Amino acid sequence: PDLSARLEGFARERAATPFMVLLAAYGALVRRYTGAADFLVSVPITERRSATEGAIGYFGNAVLLRIRVRHCDTFASLVDTVR
């Protein structure tokens, strides 16, 4: 609970969501292990619209998010870039 509260507080300070902070952390990890400064991350999404409201089943898709860590010298600047 303490870590979650700190994560949410940091996200609030950066005008970001906790998802954005975690995505930035993943980007920093990828940068560290691969050396890549510009890469894509696939994120699953689900969506229901009024046109498909009566349908039964799972409607899932993926969105590609681009992360550029080249000019980020701090984690806070990386969160700002991801935002």
Secondary structure, DSSP 8 states (H G I E B T S, - for coil): -HHHHHHHHHHHHTT--HHHHHHHHHHHHHHHHH--SEEEEEEEEE---GGGTT--S--EEEEEEEEE-TT--SHHHHHHHH-
